[in-house]
């Protein structure tokens, strides 16, 4: 991964629009890949990327003080994830109410996907499509847990849901993905 030059970051703090554009080009692929994990809708995806970048620009002074390319990337990634989480908190439509009895049943009936014959590398597109087809909240929880490494308690705090609700969303997503990937395997 190529790091943005410190000179470019300093130019961005002095409101140089060309420097902003150059940094945007540098950040774009990473920001879009982070935000794509959480949004199906292109308009929401673009909005999240742009808001994340705006927050990067507004907070550049912080990262310049302890500049290191690795620090910048992780800092930028954290901003994007926090932007997504903030949007989930604001939009009540993403929240789902789950019956506790149903939670217990899902947790009891969870079965792992252990088929080693599935060729994961060749089917990345099918996996991404399966993840994209998940309900919005389940997709967010799945990505936060599996890809970003959050614990269910942390996810609960971030999304204003209980840890058990986070677990349910994760298990639902996992079970749905297992079913879709098994079906995909039988088609291939």
C-alpha positions in Angstrom: 0.0 0.0 0.0 1.4 3.3 -1.1 1.4 6.1 1.6 0.3 9.7 1.0 3.3 12.0 1.2 3.5 14.1 4.3 3.8 17.2 2.0 0.5 16.4 0.4 -1.2 16.1 3.9 0.3 19.5 4.9 -1.0 21.1 1.7 -4.5 19.7 2.5 -4.4 21.4 5.9 -3.8 24.8 4.1 -7.1 24.3 2.1 -5.3 23.6 -1.2 -8.1 22.2 -3.4 -5.7 20.4 -5.8 -4.1 18.7 -2.8 -7.6 17.7 -1.5 -8.3 16.1 -4.9 -5.0 14.3 -5.0 -5.6 12.9 -1.5 -9.2 12.0 -2.5 -7.8 10.0 -5.4 -5.3 8.3 -3.0 -8.0 7.4 -0.4 -10.9 6.6 -2.8 -10.3 2.9 -3.4 -9.7 2.1 0.3 -12.7 4.2 1.4 -15.1 2.7 -1.2 -14.0 -0.9 -0.3 -14.6 -0.2 3.4 -18.0 1.5 2.9 -19.2 -1.1 0.2 -19.2 -3.8 2.9 -22.0 -1.9 4.6 -24.2 -0.5 1.9 -26.1 -1.9 -1.1 -27.4 1.4 -2.3 -24.9 3.3 -4.5 -26.2 6.7 -3.2 -25.6 5.7 0.4 -22.2 4.3 -0.5 -21.1 7.5 -2.2 -22.5 9.6 0.6 -20.5 7.5 3.2 -17.3 7.7 1.1 -17.7 11.5 0.7 -18.6 12.1 4.4 -15.7 9.9 5.5 -13.3 11.9 3.3 -14.6 15.2 4.6 -13.9 14.0 8.1 -10.4 13.0 7.1 -9.8 16.5 5.7 -11.2 18.2 8.7 -9.1 16.1 11.1 -5.8 16.0 9.2 -4.0 18.0 11.9 -4.3 15.1 14.3 -2.7 12.5 12.1 0.1 14.8 10.8 1.4 15.2 14.4 2.1 11.5 14.6 2.4 10.8 10.8 3.3 7.3 9.7 1.7 5.8 6.5 0.4 2.8 8.5 -1.1 5.2 11.1 -2.8 7.2 8.3 -4.4 4.2 6.7 -5.8 2.8 10.0 -6.9 6.2 11.0 -8.7 6.7 7.7 -10.3 3.2 8.0 -11.5 4.0 11.5 -13.1 7.3 10.3 -14.9 5.4 7.5 -16.2 2.7 9.9 -17.3 5.3 12.4 -19.1 7.2 9.7 -21.0 4.1 8.8 -21.9 3.4 12.4 -23.0 7.0 12.9 -25.4 6.6 9.9 -26.8 3.5 11.4 -27.4 5.3 14.7 -29.2 8.2 13.0 -31.4 6.1 10.7 -33.9 4.2 12.8 -35.1 2.3 9.6 -32.0 0.1 9.9 -32.8 -1.1 13.3 -34.8 -4.3 13.7 -36.7 -5.6 16.7 -35.9 -9.3 17.4 -37.9 -11.5 19.7 -35.7 -13.0 22.5 -37.3 -16.4 22.1 -36.3 -16.4 18.4 -32.8 -15.3 19.4 -32.4 -18.4 21.7 -33.7 -20.7 19.0 -31.2 -19.3 16.4 -28.3 -19.6 18.8 -29.2 -23.2 19.6 -29.6 -24.2 16.0 -26.5 -22.6 14.6 -24.5 -25.0 12.4 -21.0 -24.2 11.0 -20.1 -24.3 7.4 -17.2 -26.8 7.3 -17.1 -28.0 3.7 -13.4 -27.8 2.8 -14.1 -28.6 -0.9 -15.6 -25.2 -1.5 -13.2 -23.1 -3.7 -13.3 -19.7 -1.9 -10.8 -17.9 -4.1 -12.6 -18.7 -7.4 -15.9 -17.7 -5.9 -15.1 -14.3 -4.4 -17.8 -12.7 -6.5 -20.4 -15.1 -5.4 -19.4 -14.6 -1.7 -19.5 -10.8 -2.1 -22.9 -11.0 -3.9 -24.2 -13.2 -1.0 -23.0 -10.8 1.6 -24.5 -7.9 -0.3 -27.9 -9.7 -0.3 -28.1 -9.8 3.5 -30.5 -7.5 5.3 -28.8 -4.1 6.1 -28.4 -4.6 9.8 -27.2 -8.2 9.5 -24.7 -7.2 6.9 -23.4 -4.5 9.1 -23.0 -6.8 12.1 -21.4 -9.5 10.0 -18.9 -7.1 8.5 -18.1 -5.5 11.9 -17.7 -8.9 13.5 -15.9 -10.9 10.8 -14.0 -8.4 8.8 -13.3 -5.5 11.2 -12.9 -7.7 14.3 -15.3 -6.1 16.7 -16.8 -8.1 19.6 -20.6 -8.4 19.9 -20.6 -6.2 23.0 -18.7 -3.5 21.1 -21.1 -3.9 18.1 -24.0 -3.6 20.4 -22.7 -0.3 21.8 -21.8 1.1 18.3 -25.2 0.2 16.8 -27.4 0.8 19.9 -28.5 -2.8 20.0 -27.9 -5.5 22.6 -25.0 -7.9 22.4 -27.5 -10.7 22.0 -29.2 -8.9 19.1 -25.8 -8.5 17.5 -25.2 -12.3 17.9 -28.5 -13.0 16.3 -27.8 -10.8 13.3 -24.4 -12.5 13.0 -25.8 -16.0 13.2 -28.7 -15.1 10.8 -26.2 -13.6 8.3 -23.8 -16.6 8.7 -26.6 -19.1 8.2 -28.0 -17.3 5.2 -24.5 -17.1 3.7 -23.9 -20.8 4.3 -27.2 -21.7 2.6 -26.5 -19.4 -0.4 -23.0 -20.7 -0.8 -24.1 -24.3 -0.5 -26.7 -23.6 -3.2 -24.0 -21.8 -5.3 -21.7 -24.8 -4.9 -24.4 -27.2 -6.2 -25.0 -24.9 -9.2 -21.2 -24.8 -10.1 
